[in-house]
Structure formats: C-alpha cells, structure tokens
Amino acid sequence: MEGILRDFIAEGIALPMFASLLTGILIGAEREWYGKPAGLRTHALVCLASCLLTLAAARQVEWTMHLVEGTQIVSDPTRMAHGVLTGIGFLGAGVIFREGATVQGLTTAASLWITAALGVVYGVGAYWIALSGTVATLLVLVVLRILNMLLPGSQEVRLHVVAAPGFGPAQLREILRAEGMERRPVSKSRNATTGLAELTSTTRSRSAAQFDALCAALERAPGVIGYAALSAEDAAGQNPGWHRIVTTATDKGDRASA
C-alpha cells in the first residue's frame, strides 16, 4: 500500500488531482451559495474529470493495448483538451434557461467552462497558470458581484401583467415609453380558465424612483387587473431594496376608496 501511495505521488498525479478538486470546490461553493443549478459537486467533478483526462492523454505511451503489426500511435494530448472543452458546452447548455424574455444561467455556464479549462491546465502541470486562473475566476464571481451592487446603474426588472383581453403588448410598451424605460419584446398568452391576458417582459430601471413610477403607472392603467414587478437582482437575493409588487383589482378599489 505504501508503495502504491509513493508511486502515486512520485508520478506527479497526486498534486494536480487534489489541486483541481480544490479549485472546483472553491468555484462551486460560490455558485452553491447563490443557489445556482450547478453548484459545488458539479464544479468539483468537472474540474477533476478534466484534470484526469489530461493526465491520461499525457501518458498515452503507457496505455495497454494491442496494435496491428507495423502500426504506431501518434500521440497528440491537445486533442483531449479540445474534446474536454467542447464537451463541457453540452453541460453548460443544461444550466441555461429562458424565462419569458430573460435568459438565466449564463454565468454558471461560463464558470463550468473555465472550471474545465483550469482542470486541463492543472493536468498539464502548469500550476502557476492554473492558480492565477483560479484566483481571477473567484475575483470575477465574488468581487465583481459586490462591485456591481455598489455601483449606481440600471437594474433589470421582470414584469408579469394580468389584464383584460383588450390590453396587449402595444399598451404595455406605451407605458414603458411614457416612463422613459427600455422597451423589449413582450410575450402574451391567454389564461384558459379566466380568459384574461397575461403579458411578460423585461425592462431596465435606472433608479428606485423610476421603478416606483412604473408600478404606479401600471396601477393606473385601464385594463390592468394585476401585475408583478421584480428586479432580477432581488430575484437572486442580492438586493432586498428592490422588491416584488403585486396588486389586484380589489387592491385598486381599496386604494381608491381610501
């Protein structure tokens, strides 16, 4: 047993394996903290698998196989790296989804891709490059997220409006235009049970005051029965100051009578 462990360390396998595993855990922990679909275990396995495949590709001369007499193997370890980074795209596609006009999961897909790349770099033994890449990745995921919250700027707002059948995308876009907000594609569907129109879209608000003005405009709009407005940052639990606002026809009546 001691001999196997000694060979495991001497062959240069232990360090890249454990380093890649730790890197995957660190990056995955950040994704897990924010409840993303691919978290700690997924990133750890992706980084470790990429490292193992690269280590195996670098040792092709040691592979045990029977060759046809007169043939030889031409070793090209870069093909394995190419295959790993191409294949990880399918895994990344699994965490990207669309909700109305909003696309979610792009950052998680990118973190999976760079985690696989770091595993490959650990596998070839370029430890300083891999370590630098790990630190840079964590800075992007953690520090830039905090910086984005502190800097003044617009926030994406998701809208879901329930309205009378006569209220359509044109009316919603007109409200957004009147409030000076970005107009994007609006999807409309009809509720088979109630017969009411349901519209979903996204926009960007430059301030909390503009966000409140949009909500007030939706409350005043004829034909709007109910709505929900939620900033994308608040949906991820990043900015509790921007909150969901839901109103119904009953709420409107109560406010009018007050």
N, C-alpha and C positions, 0 to 999 in steps of 0.2 A: 504493500500500500504506500509506504514511504517512497519507494522507487517511482511509482506512478505519479505521485504528487511532485516529486523532484523533477521528473521529465516534463510534467505539465507546466511548471514554472520555467524550466530551462529552455523549453521550445518557444518561449515568448507568446504563449497562449493565454496565460492567466491575466496578465496586465490589461491587454486590450479587451478581454471579455468583461472583467469587472469594471473597467473604466466606462465601457459602452453601456453596461447595465446601469451604472450610477447616473450617467448622463440622461438616459431615457427616463429614469425615475424622477430626476430633478425637473425636466421639462414637463413630464406627465403630471407631476404634482401641481404645477401651476394651472394646467388645464383642468385637472380634477377639482381644484379649489373653486373654480368658477362653473362647475357642473357641466362641462363640455362633453359631447358624446364619446370622444376618445380621450381617456384620461391616463392615469398613472400606469396601469398594467399594459395598456395598448402601446404607449410610447416606449416603455421598458422593453417589451418584446420586439418591437420594430427595430430599435437600436441594437439589441443583442443579436437578432437574426441577421441584420446587415453586416455586423462585425464577423459573425461566424461564417457566413457565405464568402466574405472577402478573405478570411483566413484560409478557408478551404481552397479558394481559387488560387491563392499564392502558393499552395502546396500541391499543385496538380501532378508534379513529378512523383509524389508519394502515393497517388491513387492506385489501388489494386484493381487491375482489370486485365483481360486477355485481349491482346491485339492480333490482328491478322498479320501474318508474317510479311515483312517488307514494308509495313506501315509505321507511322510515328505520330505522336501527338504534338501539335503546335500550341504551346501554352500562351494564352492572352488573358491575364487576370482582369484587364479593363472591361472585358465583356460582362463579367459578373457584376461589376459596379453599375454598368449600363442597365443590365437586367433588373437589378435591385431598385434603382431609382425610377425605372419605367413602371415596374410592377407596383410600386407604392402608390402610383397615381390612382389605381383602382380602389385602394383602401381609402385614399383621400376623397375620392368621389362619394364614398359611402357616408361621409360626415357632412357633406354639403347638401343643404336642402333649401327649398324656396317656400316662403310663407307670404302669400299674396305677391306684392311687388318687391319684397325684401329677400335677399339671399343671405343665409346664415351658414356658418361653419368654415368660411374661407381661411380664417386664421388658424383654426385647428388643422385643416388640411395642409397648410403651409408648415405648421410645426411638425406634423408627421413626416413631411418630405425632408425637412432639414435634419430631423432626428435620424432618418435613414442615412442621409449623407454623412452625418457625424459618425455613425456606426461603421460606414465604409472607411472613413479616414482613420478611425481607431484600428481597423483591421489591417491597414497597410503600415501601421506603426508610426504615423505622423502625429505623435501625441500632442506636440505644442500647437499644431494647427487645429486639432480636434478640441483641445482645451480652450483655445481662443474662440473657436466657433461656438462652444457651449456657453461661455460667458456672454458673448454677443447675443446669442439667442435668448438667454434669460433676461438680458437688459432690454431687449425689444419687447418681450412679453410682459415683463413686470414694470420696468421703469417708464417705458413709453405709455403704458396704460394709465399710470398715475399722472404723467405729464399731460396726457390728453384730457384728463378730468379737470386739471387745474387751469389749463389754457382756456381763455374765452373763445367761443366759437359756436357754430351751429350744431344742433343735435338732430338726429333722425327721429321722426315721430311716425308711429304707425297709427293709422286711422281705420276704424270699423264703424260704419254708419248704417243704421236701420231706418228706412224711410218708406213713405208711401210710394206706390208703383210709379207715380209721375216724376219722382225725384231720381235723377240719373247722374252719370259721370259729368255731364256738362255743368250741372248745377253745383256739384262738389268742386270742380275745377274753378268755377267762378268765385266761390267762397275763398278758395286758396289764393286766387289772383287778387281779390279785394284786400286780403290781409297781407299781401306782399310776400307770399310764401311760394316756394318752388312747386311747380305743378308736374306731376308724374302720371304714368298710366294708372287708370282706375279700373278695377275689375268689378263687375256687377253680377249678382245672382239673385234668384227669386226663391224665397222660402216657400216650399210646397205646402207647409202646414198653415202659415199665416197669410201667405200671398204678398208679403211685404218684400221690398227690395233691400238687398244687403250689398253694400259697397265697401271695398277695401282698397287702401292705397298707402303710400308713404310720402312724406314731405320733409323739409328741414326747417327748423325754427332757430332763429338767431338769439333768442332770449326767452326767459320765463314769461316776460310780459307779452311777447308775441304769441307764445303758446297759450296763455290765458285768453288772449283776444280771439284766437281761433276757436277755442272752446265756447266762448260767449257767442260768436257768430253762428256756430252750429246749433246752439240752443235757440237762437232767434230764428233760424232758417225755417220757413214754412215747408212742411212735408217731412222734416226730420223728426222721427219718433224717438230714437235713442242713438247714442254713439259711445264709442270708447276711444280715447286718445292716450297713447303711451309712448314715452321716449324709448328708443332702443337701448340706451344706456341703463335706464331704470329697469327694463325687462331683464337685463343681465345682473341686476342688483348692484350696479356701480354708482348710481346717482339717485338716492331716495328723494331728492328735492323735486324731481320731475315725476309726477305721479299719474296714475290712471284716473280718468274722469269719466264716469258713466252717468248718463241722465236718461230719463224716460219721459213719456208724455205726462204721466202723473206728477213727476217732479216739476215739470214746467208749470203745470196748473197750480201746484202748491206755491211756487215762487211768485207766480203772477198774483195770486190772492194775497200773498204776504206783502 
